[in-house]
């Protein structure tokens, strides 16, 4: 099943600094990508694989925007679980919790 949403806004269970996020994203070995600081707008992580979503981290350290386009929901869910483990912080949505 493919997800037809353009993006999902999720929240972290606790506040993370952008520097902390950037350092931890470097350890996401199974899913290589590039973290780009965006100044006051936060940061963006762009995966090398087209099968993974692009992530936007807000400057408040609490909100994560997951950009989806024709992605398998199961693959995205698995990736978000991996991301929560790397960040050491649960990721929450209206209906799901990734940890």
Secondary structure, 3 states (H helix, E strand, C coil): CEECCCEEEEEECCCCCHHHHHHHHCCCCCCCEEEEECHHHCEEEEECCCCCCEEEECCCCCEEEEECCCEEHHHHHHHHHHHHHHHCCCEECCCCEEC
